[in-house]
Structure formats: C-alpha cells, structure tokens
Amino acid sequence: MEVVNVIVAALGAFAFGAVWYMSMSKPWIAAAEIPVDGSGKPQGNGSPMPFVIGIVAMVLVAGMMRHMFATSGIVTVGGGLVAGLGVGAFFITPWVAMNYAFSMRKPMLSVIDGVNAIVGCAIMGAILNMF
C-alpha cells in the first residue's frame, strides 16, 4: 500500500505543477529566458523527456518523504502537509535558488519554481498520510 501512496502523492504534485506552470507559463518563459518563436511559443524539439524526468523526480521525492514521515512519526494529513511545506520551503527552494543565483538566472525563476516546490511538497505530504 505504501507504494501506491507514493505514486498517488507523486501524481498529485505533478498535477499541481502542470496547472501551476500552465498558469505561469509566460512569466516562467521570460524568467528562464527560453527562446520563443513569432507566436510566443517556446522553441524546441518537443521532447517528452522533461515530463519523464519530472514524474521520476516526483516519485523519488514522494518516496523519500514517505520514509522521513515513517521514521519521524508523522501520521496525520495536517502533519504531512506542514512537513511537506517545510521540505519545499527549507530544503528544495533554497537549493534551487542557490543554483539559479550562481548561474545568474533571474530571481523570479526562483520564486516561480519555489512556489511549485513548496505547494507540491505540501500536497505530497498531505496525500501520503490520507491512506
């Protein structure tokens, strides 16, 4: 059953990310300095690889959060939500912001990606303790 929880939690965070980045596509493209064509759409080959890597990454994060919760005794939905917020806000977002700062990326990129990490991890944490 734990494997199912991890997969459902990963899918929940991935779904939030899809909605988040659809709503923030223009600001994200500008902050990430992605080249666009004449219609404003990103240039590229349309490879599915970012989506594959994204879902694998979500499964890895959800699996590790499940392990952390089990060893820490976090068993409620609220506890999982708060712990997930903490993972996103105090582990993932600072690391991403540091990497973006060293690579001279725009600060807004850290904000947009940070919100995704914080809310996505909160969703994961809540879902992991729902079942």
All heavy atoms as an XYZ file, in Angstrom:
942
protein
N       0.820     -1.200      0.000
C       0.000      0.000      0.000
C       0.859      1.259      0.000
O       0.471      2.274     -0.561
C      -0.932     -0.038      1.217
C      -1.936      1.068      1.229
S      -3.029      0.940     -0.188
C      -4.318      1.998      0.306
N       2.032      1.203      0.610
C       2.894      2.385      0.658
C       3.337      2.808     -0.738
O       3.463      3.995     -1.012
C       4.110      2.143      1.553
C       3.770      1.937      3.016
C       3.055      3.119      3.656
O       3.359      4.272      3.311
O       2.179      2.877      4.489
N       3.581      1.853     -1.624
C       3.987      2.181     -2.987
C       2.866      2.944     -3.691
O       3.120      3.926     -4.392
C       4.378      0.903     -3.775
C       4.614      1.206     -5.240
C       5.595      0.250     -3.163
N       1.651      2.521     -3.485
C       0.503      3.221     -4.081
C       0.419      4.643     -3.536
O       0.205      5.599     -4.299
C      -0.814      2.443     -3.831
C      -2.018      3.249     -4.295
C      -0.772      1.093     -4.516
N       0.601      4.822     -2.224
C       0.587      6.163     -1.634
C       1.644      7.053     -2.274
O       1.387      8.225     -2.577
C       0.849      6.103     -0.123
C      -0.306      5.550      0.654
O      -1.369      5.278      0.109
N      -0.102      5.377      1.938
N       2.827      6.513     -2.451
C       3.923      7.286     -3.036
C       3.578      7.684     -4.468
O       3.769      8.842     -4.863
C       5.248      6.489     -2.969
C       6.324      7.124     -3.842
C       5.722      6.380     -1.524
N       3.042      6.774     -5.247
C       2.694      7.077     -6.642
C       1.568      8.105     -6.709
O       1.629      9.061     -7.494
C       2.342      5.787     -7.410
C       3.609      4.936     -7.569
C       1.709      6.097     -8.761
C       3.376      3.548     -8.083
N       0.549      7.948     -5.869
C      -0.561      8.910     -5.863
C      -0.070     10.290     -5.415
O      -0.444     11.316     -5.999
C      -1.724      8.405     -4.977
C      -2.781      9.485     -4.785
C      -2.344      7.156     -5.576
N       0.791     10.333     -4.408
C       1.348     11.605     -3.946
C       2.173     12.263     -5.047
O       2.082     13.479     -5.270
C       2.187     11.391     -2.688
N       2.975     11.466     -5.744
C       3.780     11.998     -6.849
C       2.884     12.548     -7.952
O       3.139     13.639     -8.480
C       4.701     10.908     -7.399
N       1.838     11.826     -8.285
C       0.911     12.290     -9.320
C       0.184     13.561     -8.891
O      -0.058     14.447     -9.716
C      -0.089     11.186     -9.673
C       0.489      9.993    -10.413
C      -0.562      8.898    -10.580
C       1.070     10.405    -11.762
N      -0.158     13.655     -7.609
C      -0.805     14.869     -7.103
C       0.088     16.086     -7.249
O      -0.359     17.155     -7.704
N       1.347     15.950     -6.878
C       2.292     17.066     -7.005
C       2.563     17.385     -8.466
O       2.658     18.555     -8.851
C       3.596     16.742     -6.280
N       2.677     16.347     -9.300
C       2.905     16.552    -10.726
C       1.724     17.292    -11.353
O       1.912     18.213    -12.158
C       3.128     15.211    -11.414
C       3.605     15.320    -12.832
C       4.952     15.476    -13.110
C       2.717     15.265    -13.890
C       5.407     15.563    -14.421
C       3.152     15.363    -15.206
C       4.502     15.523    -15.468
N       0.506     16.916    -10.962
C      -0.700     17.585    -11.483
C      -0.732     19.049    -11.056
O      -1.062     19.927    -11.863
C      -1.953     16.858    -11.000
N      -0.388     19.320     -9.793
C      -0.319     20.720     -9.369
C       0.693     21.472    -10.227
O       0.428     22.593    -10.675
C       0.057     20.869     -7.890
C       0.411     22.291     -7.564
C      -0.580     23.247     -7.454
C       1.739     22.689     -7.454
C      -0.260     24.583     -7.214
C       2.065     24.011     -7.212
C       1.067     24.965     -7.084
N       1.870     20.874    -10.445
C       2.896     21.518    -11.262
C       2.398     21.815    -12.666
O       2.693     22.877    -13.224
N       1.632     20.905    -13.246
C       1.085     21.132    -14.585
C       0.173     22.351    -14.586
O       0.289     23.227    -15.456
C       0.328     19.893    -15.057
N      -0.710     22.430    -13.604
C      -1.619     23.581    -13.513
C      -0.832     24.858    -13.228
O      -1.071     25.908    -13.840
C      -2.697     23.336    -12.429
C      -3.512     24.593    -12.169
C      -3.597     22.176    -12.828
N       0.122     24.784    -12.300
C       0.928     25.951    -11.919
C       1.682     26.517    -13.119
O       1.636     27.709    -13.399
C       1.885     25.571    -10.793
C       2.833     26.667    -10.406
C       4.188     26.664    -10.562
C       2.516     27.916     -9.784
N       4.730     27.835    -10.092
C       3.716     28.626     -9.601
C       1.326     28.513     -9.370
C       3.779     29.889     -9.029
C       1.377     29.773     -8.793
C       2.588     30.435     -8.629
N       2.382     25.642    -13.828
C       3.193     26.127    -14.942
C       2.350     26.529    -16.148
O       2.772     27.380    -16.932
C       4.287     25.127    -15.313
C       5.393     25.133    -14.289
C       5.599     24.060    -13.441
C       6.219     26.245    -14.149
C       6.608     24.074    -12.496
C       7.231     26.274    -13.198
C       7.413     25.191    -12.385
O       8.409     25.222    -11.431
N       1.151     25.961    -16.303
C       0.260     26.455    -17.359
C      -0.185     27.878    -17.043
O      -0.229     28.726    -17.932
C      -0.948     25.534    -17.535
C      -0.633     24.287    -18.336
S      -2.089     23.339    -18.814
C      -2.539     22.565    -17.278
N      -0.479     28.129    -15.776
C      -0.923     29.472    -15.402
C       0.229     30.467    -15.354
O       0.021     31.669    -15.507
C      -1.660     29.440    -14.059
O      -0.764     29.131    -13.014
N       1.448     29.994    -15.140
C       2.619     30.869    -15.035
C       3.545     30.732    -16.244
O       4.720     31.106    -16.167
C       3.405     30.522    -13.761
C       2.649     30.766    -12.471
S       2.188     32.484    -12.250
C       3.780     33.237    -12.019
N       3.036     30.224    -17.366
C       3.917     29.928    -18.496
C       4.635     31.166    -19.035
O       5.846     31.124    -19.247
C       3.151     29.224    -19.620
O       2.133     30.060    -20.136
N       3.927     32.246    -19.230
C       4.581     33.431    -19.790
C       5.629     34.009    -18.833
O       6.762     34.268    -19.254
C       3.545     34.476    -20.178
C       2.787     34.120    -21.446
C       1.923     35.261    -21.887
C       1.050     35.046    -23.057
N       0.992     33.950    -23.834
N       5.303     34.212    -17.542
C       6.348     34.704    -16.636
C       7.518     33.732    -16.485
O       8.665     34.158    -16.389
C       5.624     34.892    -15.301
C       4.184     34.938    -15.614
C       3.999     34.167    -16.876
N       7.226     32.414    -16.496
C       8.303     31.439    -16.362
C       9.212     31.455    -17.586
O      10.440     31.428    -17.459
C       7.744     30.027    -16.135
C       8.823     29.034    -15.873
C       9.397     28.738    -14.676
C       9.500     28.232    -16.848
N      10.383     27.787    -14.840
C      10.465     27.465    -16.163
C       9.384     28.081    -18.225
C      11.298     26.561    -16.816
C      10.222     27.182    -18.874
C      11.164     26.436    -18.164
N       8.619     31.501    -18.780
C       9.411     31.550    -20.009
C      10.307     32.782    -20.005
O      11.484     32.705    -20.367
C       8.497     31.512    -21.258
C       7.892     30.113    -21.402
C       9.251     31.922    -22.508
C       6.767     30.020    -22.420
N       9.761     33.924    -19.566
C      10.557     35.149    -19.506
C      11.680     35.021    -18.472
O      12.828     35.382    -18.742
C       9.661     36.344    -19.167
N      11.357     34.498    -17.287
C      12.359     34.372    -16.223
C      13.439     33.360    -16.587
O      14.609     33.548    -16.261
C      11.694     33.980    -14.907
N      13.050     32.296    -17.276
C      14.013     31.267    -17.669
C      14.757     31.641    -18.951
O      15.690     30.945    -19.336
C      13.299     29.928    -17.860
N      14.324     32.723    -19.562
C      14.926     33.210    -20.808
C      14.938     32.136    -21.891
O      15.931     31.908    -22.572
C      16.322     33.774    -20.552
C      16.281     34.960    -19.592
C      17.633     35.540    -19.233
O      18.620     34.769    -19.127
O      17.696     36.769    -19.066
N      13.779     31.494    -22.039
C      13.587     30.472    -23.071
C      13.310     31.180    -24.397
O      12.429     32.041    -24.458
C      12.391     29.551    -22.713
C      12.575     28.896    -21.339
C      12.127     28.535    -23.809
C      13.665     27.883    -21.254
N      14.025     30.827    -25.458
C      13.736     31.449    -26.762
C      12.333     31.075    -27.244
O      11.898     29.928    -27.077
C      14.792     30.864    -27.707
C      15.765     30.135    -26.854
C      15.139     29.891    -25.532
N      11.635     32.043    -27.816
C      10.279     31.808    -28.325
C      10.235     32.137    -29.804
O      11.041     32.912    -30.319
C       9.235     32.634    -27.544
C       9.150     32.192    -26.093
C       9.529     34.117    -27.625
N       9.241     31.542    -30.469
C       9.061     31.836    -31.892
C       8.180     33.076    -32.048
O       7.841     33.730    -31.064
C       8.490     30.619    -32.630
C       7.113     30.196    -32.137
O       6.409     31.013    -31.492
O       6.729     29.032    -32.401
N       7.790     33.378    -33.255
C       6.994     34.567    -33.533
C       5.645     34.594    -32.834
O       5.094     35.663    -32.562
N       5.105     33.419    -32.520
C       3.807     33.356    -31.841
C       3.942     33.368    -30.322
O       2.945     33.287    -29.614
C       3.047     32.106    -32.279
O       3.696     30.942    -31.800
N       5.178     33.432    -29.838
C       5.401     33.457    -28.392
C       5.543     32.085    -27.764
O       5.647     31.965    -26.548
N       5.543     31.037    -28.578
C       5.687     29.670    -28.054
C       7.166     29.308    -27.976
O       7.958     29.710    -28.829
C       4.942     28.678    -28.940
C       3.452     28.884    -28.903
C       2.737     27.810    -29.655
C       1.238     28.082    -29.550
N       0.451     27.049    -30.162
N       7.547     28.528    -26.964
C       8.959     28.145    -26.821
C       9.449     27.370    -28.033
O       8.742     26.529    -28.578
C       8.978     27.263    -25.578
C       7.722     27.550    -24.860
C       6.730     27.997    -25.880
N      10.680     27.664    -28.417
C      11.310     26.909    -29.487
C      11.880     25.630    -28.887
O      12.265     25.600    -27.726
C      12.433     27.722    -30.123
C      11.959     28.982    -30.794
C      13.112     29.831    -31.307
O      14.260     29.609    -30.978
N      12.769     30.813    -32.118
N      11.915     24.591    -29.642
C      12.465     23.339    -29.143
C      11.944     22.175    -29.944
O      11.124     22.321    -30.843
N      12.395     20.996    -29.546
C      12.019     19.807    -30.301
C      10.791     19.100    -29.738
O      10.376     18.090    -30.267
C      13.205     18.834    -30.379
C      13.637     18.342    -29.017
O      12.995     18.612    -28.008
N      14.740     17.608    -28.990
N      10.215     19.592    -28.660
C       9.016     18.978    -28.099
C       9.244     17.615    -27.492
O       8.336     16.794    -27.425
N      10.450     17.364    -27.023
C      10.788     16.073    -26.434
C       9.954     15.815    -25.171
O       9.731     16.715    -24.365
C      12.271     16.054    -26.072
O      12.577     14.919    -25.287
N       9.516     14.561    -24.977
C       8.792     14.217    -23.745
C       9.730     14.028    -22.544
O       9.258     13.846    -21.423
C       8.108     12.899    -24.113
C       9.011     12.284    -25.127
C       9.577     13.442    -25.914
N      11.036     14.078    -22.757
C      11.993     13.769    -21.699
C      11.816     14.638    -20.445
O      11.902     14.110    -19.327
C      13.424     13.860    -22.215
C      14.433     13.239    -21.270
S      14.043     11.541    -20.739
C      14.179     10.658    -22.263
N      11.551     15.941    -20.541
C      11.333     16.699    -19.302
C      10.171     16.161    -18.468
O      10.222     16.174    -17.235
C      11.046     18.121    -19.796
C      11.716     18.202    -21.128
C      11.582     16.821    -21.720
N       9.131     15.666    -19.136
C       7.986     15.120    -18.412
C       8.338     13.787    -17.756
O       7.911     13.512    -16.628
C       6.782     14.967    -19.349
C       6.316     16.274    -19.916
C       6.715     16.666    -21.180
C       5.525     17.120    -19.171
C       6.307     17.888    -21.707
C       5.111     18.342    -19.669
C       5.504     18.728    -20.945
N       9.114     12.978    -18.444
C       9.569     11.691    -17.880
C      10.444     11.957    -16.656
O      10.245     11.356    -15.593
C      10.318     10.860    -18.942
C      10.961      9.626    -18.318
C       9.383     10.479    -20.083
N      11.401     12.851    -16.805
C      12.276     13.189    -15.678
C      11.456     13.784    -14.540
O      11.684     13.463    -13.372
C      13.393     14.150    -16.124
C      14.349     13.411    -17.064
C      14.141     14.729    -14.928
C      15.347     14.303    -17.772
N      10.482     14.612    -14.884
C       9.633     15.227    -13.864
C       8.865     14.207    -13.034
O       8.852     14.285    -11.805
N       8.250     13.227    -13.679
C       7.471     12.248    -12.916
C       8.383     11.334    -12.111
O       8.075     10.989    -10.967
C       6.484     11.452    -13.806
C       5.441     10.729    -12.950
C       7.192     10.494    -14.716
C       4.509     11.623    -12.189
N       9.540     10.980    -12.668
C      10.506     10.162    -11.904
C      10.977     10.956    -10.681
O      11.054     10.411     -9.569
C      11.692      9.721    -12.791
C      12.813      9.127    -11.952
C      11.224      8.729    -13.843
N      11.261     12.238    -10.858
C      11.689     13.072     -9.734
C      10.603     13.149     -8.663
O      10.902     13.059     -7.461
C      12.047     14.474    -10.229
N       9.345     13.272     -9.076
C       8.250     13.341     -8.102
C       8.131     12.041     -7.317
O       7.891     12.060     -6.104
C       6.920     13.648     -8.794
C       6.818     15.022     -9.420
S       6.969     16.385     -8.249
C       8.663     16.828     -8.487
N       8.314     10.913     -7.975
C       8.261      9.620     -7.281
C       9.410      9.522     -6.274
O       9.210      9.070     -5.131
C       8.280      8.447     -8.282
C       8.480      7.116     -7.566
C       6.997      8.428     -9.102
N      10.598      9.961     -6.660
C      11.735      9.924     -5.733
C      11.496     10.820     -4.514
O      11.751     10.403     -3.376
C      13.020     10.351     -6.449
C      13.552      9.379     -7.496
C      14.721     10.004     -8.259
C      13.962      8.068     -6.844
N      11.004     12.030     -4.741
C      10.739     12.943     -3.621
C       9.648     12.365     -2.724
O       9.782     12.353     -1.489
C      10.362     14.352     -4.125
C       9.885     15.243     -2.979
C      11.544     15.001     -4.839
N       8.560     11.885     -3.309
C       7.467     11.311     -2.513
C       7.947     10.092     -1.725
O       7.580      9.910     -0.559
C       6.287     10.938     -3.413
N       8.779      9.265     -2.344
C       9.311      8.090     -1.640
C      10.163      8.485     -0.452
O      10.058      7.896      0.630
N      11.005      9.479     -0.631
C      11.854      9.924      0.482
C      11.021     10.594      1.565
O      11.275     10.391      2.763
C      12.942     10.878     -0.029
C      13.968     11.210      1.023
S      14.841      9.696      1.523
C      15.267     10.104      3.190
N      10.017     11.370      1.161
C       9.146     11.982      2.170
C       8.400     10.902      2.957
O       8.258     11.006      4.175
C       8.170     12.968      1.514
C       8.831     14.280      1.136
S       7.745     15.454      0.287
C       6.460     15.710      1.479
N       7.945      9.862      2.283
C       7.262      8.749      2.965
C       8.196      8.127      4.006
O       7.799      7.856      5.128
C       6.834      7.698      1.927
C       6.147      6.500      2.500
C       4.750      6.843      2.998
N       4.681      6.518      4.410
C       4.033      7.200      5.346
N       3.355      8.281      5.053
N       4.027      6.828      6.586
N       9.442      7.928      3.629
C      10.431      7.370      4.553
C      10.655      8.324      5.735
O      10.691      7.887      6.897
C      11.743      7.101      3.822
C      12.860      6.698      4.721
N      12.915      5.455      5.320
C      13.950      7.374      5.151
C      13.997      5.386      6.079
N      14.652      6.538      5.986
N      10.824      9.605      5.444
C      11.025     10.594      6.520
C       9.833     10.618      7.476
O      10.011     10.691      8.690
C      11.228     11.998      5.925
C      12.568     12.192      5.255
S      12.730     13.777      4.375
C      11.875     14.938      5.393
N       8.638     10.548      6.927
C       7.441     10.574      7.769
C       7.383      9.328      8.648
O       7.056      9.417      9.833
C       6.178     10.658      6.916
C       5.981     11.968      6.206
C       4.889     12.149      5.389
C       6.872     13.026      6.340
C       4.678     13.345      4.727
C       6.678     14.227      5.677
C       5.573     14.390      4.874
N       7.697      8.184      8.085
C       7.644      6.934      8.855
C       8.638      6.957     10.002
O       8.319      6.544     11.123
C       7.907      5.746      7.943
N       9.846      7.453      9.737
C      10.859      7.464     10.794
C      10.640      8.588     11.798
O      11.139      8.511     12.916
C      12.282      7.582     10.201
O      12.382      8.772      9.430
C      12.612      6.374      9.349
N       9.878      9.609     11.409
C       9.621     10.748     12.303
C       8.289     10.644     13.034
O       7.984     11.482     13.872
C       9.622     12.056     11.497
O      10.842     12.238     10.853
N       7.468      9.662     12.670
C       6.177      9.506     13.319
C       5.124     10.492     12.832
O       4.159     10.770     13.537
N       5.284     11.025     11.632
C       4.286     11.940     11.067
C       3.216     11.087     10.409
O       3.467     10.439      9.390
C       4.940     12.910     10.058
C       5.986     13.762     10.759
C       3.883     13.769      9.374
C       6.864     14.578      9.840
N       2.015     11.088     10.991
C       0.980     10.172     10.525
C      -0.349     10.845     10.184
O      -1.261     10.193      9.695
C       0.730      9.045     11.558
C       1.965      8.176     11.713
C       0.300      9.620     12.894
N      -0.472     12.143     10.425
C      -1.730     12.823     10.123
C      -1.611     13.619      8.819
O      -0.510     13.974      8.389
C      -2.127     13.799     11.248
O      -1.155     14.859     11.317
C      -2.221     13.079     12.594
N      -2.751     13.890      8.222
C      -2.772     14.685      6.990
C      -2.188     16.071      7.255
O      -1.363     16.565      6.485
C      -4.204     14.776      6.425
C      -4.267     15.746      5.255
C      -4.703     13.398      5.999
N      -2.596     16.685      8.367
C      -2.077     18.003      8.719
C      -0.581     17.991      8.968
O       0.148     18.887      8.532
N      -0.116     16.960      9.667
C       1.319     16.836      9.909
C       2.092     16.653      8.617
O       3.159     17.234      8.428
N       1.544     15.857      7.705
C       2.179     15.655      6.408
C       2.198     16.931      5.587
O       3.195     17.249      4.932
N       1.113     17.686      5.640
C       1.041     18.947      4.910
C       2.090     19.924      5.416
O       2.837     20.516      4.633
C      -0.360     19.549      5.038
C      -0.558     20.831      4.264
C      -1.679     20.667      3.249
C      -0.898     21.958      5.206
N       2.189     20.075      6.726
C       3.161     21.006      7.314
C       4.597     20.541      7.040
O       5.465     21.343      6.673
C       2.910     21.182      8.830
C       4.040     21.956      9.496
C       1.574     21.886      9.057
N       4.839     19.245      7.199
C       6.175     18.725      6.919
C       6.525     18.908      5.440
O       7.656     19.262      5.102
C       6.269     17.252      7.312
N       5.555     18.682      4.561
C       5.776     18.895      3.137
C       6.087     20.349      2.820
O       6.985     20.641      2.026
N       5.354     21.265      3.462
C       5.661     22.692      3.296
C       7.104     22.964      3.691
O       7.820     23.701      3.004
C       4.722     23.557      4.145
C       3.313     23.779      3.631
C       2.444     24.422      4.722
C       3.305     24.631      2.382
N       7.523     22.373      4.801
C       8.887     22.568      5.278
C       9.924     22.019      4.315
O      10.935     22.667      4.063
N       9.668     20.845      3.773
C      10.606     20.259      2.806
C      10.737     21.179      1.594
O      11.839     21.489      1.142
C      10.157     18.838      2.381
C      10.923     18.355      1.162
C      10.307     17.861      3.536
N       9.613     21.636      1.069
C       9.645     22.515     -0.098
C      10.282     23.860      0.196
O      11.102     24.359     -0.585
N       9.932     24.440      1.354
C      10.400     25.795      1.684
C      11.827     25.838      2.205
O      12.531     26.828      1.967
C       9.461     26.425      2.715
N      12.245     24.795      2.911
C      13.548     24.871      3.580
C      14.600     23.899      3.040
O      15.767     24.008      3.410
C      13.375     24.680      5.082
C      12.497     25.733      5.683
C      11.217     25.423      6.118
C      12.931     27.048      5.773
C      10.390     26.403      6.657
C      12.114     28.040      6.308
C      10.840     27.717      6.748
N      14.224     22.961      2.179
C      15.195     22.079      1.530
C      15.316     22.405      0.041
O      16.379     22.728     -0.443
C      14.820     20.594      1.662
C      14.898     20.025      3.052
C      14.274     18.823      3.323
C      15.569     20.656      4.078
C      14.331     18.263      4.597
C      15.632     20.110      5.349
C      15.010     18.908      5.601
N      14.198     22.275     -0.668
C      14.242     22.360     -2.126
C      14.427     23.791     -2.629
O      15.323     24.066     -3.425
C      12.989     21.711     -2.748
C      12.936     20.224     -2.381
C      12.976     21.904     -4.267
C      11.667     19.514     -2.769
N      13.578     24.706     -2.167
C      13.628     26.075     -2.697
C      14.970     26.763     -2.449
O      15.514     27.371     -3.381
C      12.452     26.911     -2.154
O      11.231     26.292     -2.591
C      12.501     28.336     -2.654
N      15.551     26.700     -1.259
C      16.859     27.349     -1.091
C      17.938     26.765     -2.003
O      18.777     27.496     -2.523
C      17.196     27.115      0.388
C      15.878     26.900      1.040
C      15.038     26.195      0.015
N      17.916     25.454     -2.195
C      18.919     24.815     -3.044
C      18.765     25.282     -4.491
O      19.744     25.614     -5.164
C      18.778     23.294     -2.966
C      20.037     22.574     -3.319
C      20.616     22.501     -4.548
C      20.875     21.837     -2.439
N      21.760     21.740     -4.489
C      21.936     21.326     -3.201
C      20.818     21.535     -1.084
C      22.938     20.538     -2.655
C      21.814     20.748     -0.547
C      22.862     20.266     -1.316
N      17.514     25.295     -4.974
C      17.249     25.755     -6.334
C      17.647     27.226     -6.475
O      18.285     27.610     -7.462
C      15.762     25.538     -6.692
C      15.385     26.263     -7.972
C      15.455     24.049     -6.809
N      17.296     28.042     -5.483
C      17.641     29.468     -5.533
C      19.159     29.664     -5.578
O      19.656     30.531     -6.314
C      17.036     30.199     -4.340
N      19.893     28.881     -4.811
C      21.351     28.978     -4.830
C      21.896     28.621     -6.216
O      22.745     29.333     -6.764
C      21.961     28.038     -3.777
C      23.488     28.010     -3.807
S      24.184     26.723     -2.753
C      23.612     25.234     -3.558
N      21.394     27.525     -6.788
C      21.849     27.130     -8.120
C      21.531     28.199     -9.158
O      22.359     28.501    -10.022
C      21.224     25.795     -8.531
C      21.799     24.634     -7.759
O      22.897     24.707     -7.213
N      21.054     23.547     -7.698
N      20.345     28.774     -9.065
C      19.963     29.823    -10.011
C      20.817     31.070     -9.807
O      21.164     31.747    -10.770
C      18.493     30.171     -9.876
C      17.535     29.132    -10.426
C      16.176     29.224    -10.166
C      17.966     28.061    -11.199
C      15.279     28.289    -10.665
C      17.078     27.118    -11.694
C      15.736     27.251    -11.424
O      14.855     26.325    -11.918
N      21.153     31.398     -8.575
C      21.980     32.582     -8.313
C      23.369     32.408     -8.925
O      23.891     33.333     -9.559
C      22.090     32.830     -6.814
N      23.967     31.240     -8.747
C      25.298     31.001     -9.313
C      25.282     30.959    -10.840
O      26.281     31.269    -11.479
C      25.918     29.717     -8.758
C      26.568     29.914     -7.425
C      25.992     29.392     -6.267
C      27.753     30.625     -7.305
C      26.593     29.566     -5.032
C      28.366     30.805     -6.065
C      27.773     30.282     -4.936
N      24.145     30.566    -11.410
C      24.065     30.524    -12.874
C      23.495     31.823    -13.442
O      23.183     31.896    -14.627
C      23.254     29.319    -13.345
O      21.930     29.390    -12.858
N      23.388     32.842    -12.573
C      22.955     34.182    -12.977
C      21.555     34.202    -13.593
O      21.275     34.949    -14.518
C      23.956     34.810    -13.943
C      25.369     34.828    -13.416
S      25.457     35.675    -11.851
C      26.798     36.763    -12.142
N      20.661     33.370    -13.056
C      19.278     33.348    -13.543
C      18.500     34.450    -12.851
O      18.866     34.919    -11.771
C      18.629     31.990    -13.253
C      19.366     30.788    -13.811
C      19.603     30.800    -15.311
N      18.440     30.571    -16.113
C      18.013     29.388    -16.499
N      18.655     28.297    -16.149
N      16.946     29.279    -17.250
N      17.397     34.852    -13.434
C      16.560     35.908    -12.869
C      15.939     35.424    -11.558
O      15.487     34.280    -11.459
C      15.470     36.306    -13.855
C      16.007     36.988    -15.088
C      14.891     37.393    -16.026
C      15.465     38.118    -17.232
N      14.404     38.517    -18.157
N      15.860     36.290    -10.538
C      15.267     35.897     -9.252
C      13.827     35.390     -9.370
O      13.409     34.525     -8.602
C      15.338     37.169     -8.417
C      16.471     37.951     -9.013
C      16.444     37.635    -10.480
N      13.072     35.909    -10.329
C      11.682     35.464    -10.486
C      11.604     33.972    -10.793
O      10.639     33.310    -10.420
C      10.978     36.275    -11.579
C       9.509     35.927    -11.736
S       8.535     36.002    -10.194
C       8.476     37.746     -9.926
N      12.622     33.419    -11.420
C      12.637     31.987    -11.698
C      12.657     31.194    -10.391
O      11.953     30.190    -10.253
C      13.837     31.627    -12.579
C      13.884     30.215    -13.137
C      12.654     29.912    -13.991
C      15.154     30.023    -13.949
N      13.430     31.664     -9.418
C      13.452     31.022     -8.100
C      12.097     31.112     -7.422
O      11.662     30.166     -6.766
C      14.508     31.664     -7.201
O      15.797     31.416     -7.688
N      11.434     32.236     -7.574
C      10.117     32.417     -6.954
C       9.099     31.463     -7.577
O       8.390     30.743     -6.859
C       9.639     33.886     -7.082
C       8.199     34.036     -6.606
C      10.564     34.819     -6.308
N       9.036     31.452     -8.902
C       8.050     30.599     -9.583
C       8.312     29.120     -9.291
O       7.396     28.372     -8.922
C       8.055     30.873    -11.102
C       7.567     32.296    -11.385
C       7.186     29.844    -11.846
C       7.787     32.763    -12.813
N       9.553     28.692     -9.433
C       9.885     27.290     -9.168
C       9.785     26.958     -7.685
O       9.422     25.838     -7.308
C      11.277     26.957     -9.702
C      11.330     26.946    -11.229
O      10.268     26.912    -11.879
O      12.454     26.967    -11.769
N      10.085     27.925     -6.822
C       9.974     27.715     -5.379
C       8.539     27.476     -4.942
O       8.262     26.592     -4.128
N       7.615     28.253     -5.482
C       6.197     28.046     -5.145
C       5.769     26.649     -5.572
O       5.066     25.949     -4.825
C       5.301     29.132     -5.784
C       3.823     28.766     -5.672
C       5.560     30.492     -5.132
N       6.203     26.215     -6.745
C       5.873     24.863     -7.185
C       6.403     23.822     -6.201
O       5.696     22.883     -5.842
C       6.428     24.601     -8.584
C       6.121     23.198     -9.058
O       4.981     22.772     -9.091
N       7.162     22.466     -9.419
N       7.641     23.978     -5.749
C       8.234     23.019     -4.815
C       7.506     23.033     -3.467
O       7.222     21.976     -2.899
C       9.716     23.326     -4.613
N       7.206     24.215     -2.964
C       6.557     24.325     -1.651
C       5.154     23.730     -1.674
O       4.799     22.889     -0.843
C       6.544     25.794     -1.187
C       7.977     26.281     -0.932
C       5.669     25.971      0.055
C       8.113     27.795     -0.816
N       4.342     24.161     -2.630
C       2.965     23.659     -2.697
C       2.949     22.194     -3.108
O       2.185     21.391     -2.546
C       2.107     24.527     -3.644
C       0.700     23.954     -3.791
C       2.045     25.967     -3.149
N       3.796     21.819     -4.058
C       3.856     20.423     -4.483
C       4.221     19.482     -3.344
O       3.612     18.426     -3.170
N       5.201     19.869     -2.537
C       5.592     19.030     -1.385
C       4.498     19.010     -0.325
O       4.298     17.977      0.339
C       6.913     19.522     -0.804
S       8.341     19.066     -1.805
N       3.797     20.114     -0.145
C       2.676     20.125      0.808
C       1.587     19.162      0.355
O       1.032     18.411      1.166
C       2.130     21.541      0.955
N       1.287     19.183     -0.941
C       0.299     18.242     -1.485
C       0.765     16.810     -1.289
O       0.000     15.954     -0.832
C       0.037     18.551     -2.980
C      -0.724     19.870     -3.116
C      -0.708     17.408     -3.657
C      -0.782     20.426     -4.523
N       2.017     16.546     -1.598
C       2.578     15.201     -1.383
C       2.429     14.759      0.061
O       1.989     13.650      0.342
C       4.069     15.170     -1.731
C       4.403     14.869     -3.119
S       6.209     14.698     -3.216
C       6.394     14.936     -4.941
N       2.829     15.652      0.961
C       2.780     15.316      2.387
C       1.373     14.989      2.856
O       1.166     14.039      3.623
N       0.407     15.772      2.404
C      -0.980     15.513      2.789
C      -1.456     14.184      2.216
O      -2.069     13.362      2.923
C      -1.878     16.664      2.323
N      -1.192     13.956      0.932
C      -1.653     12.720      0.293
C      -1.005     11.496      0.915
O      -1.661     10.468      1.102
C      -1.398     12.765     -1.232
C      -2.308     13.802     -1.891
C      -1.598     11.385     -1.858
C      -2.025     14.061     -3.361
N       0.274     11.588      1.250
C       0.961     10.433      1.829
C       0.310      9.942      3.121
O       0.398      8.757      3.440
C       2.435     10.773      2.103
C       3.326     10.817      0.859
C       4.690     11.410      1.210
C       3.483      9.440      0.241
N      -0.349     10.827      3.841
C      -0.978     10.430      5.102
C      -2.495     10.310      5.011
O      -3.171     10.156      6.023
C      -0.595     11.396      6.211
C       0.850     11.214      6.626
O       1.359     10.098      6.603
N       1.502     12.284      7.002
N      -3.044     10.347      3.803
C      -4.505     10.206      3.642
C      -4.961      8.750      3.720
O      -6.084      8.469      4.052
C      -4.957     10.789      2.303
C      -5.066     12.269      2.303
S      -5.728     12.795      0.701
C      -5.754     14.548      0.982
N      -4.088      7.835      3.345
C      -4.495      6.431      3.224
C      -3.907      5.597      4.330
O      -2.838      5.713      4.750
C      -4.084      5.867      1.872
C      -4.545      6.703      0.710
C      -3.672      7.550      0.036
C      -5.873      6.674      0.323
C      -4.100      8.322     -1.030
C      -6.313      7.455     -0.747
C      -5.427      8.283     -1.427
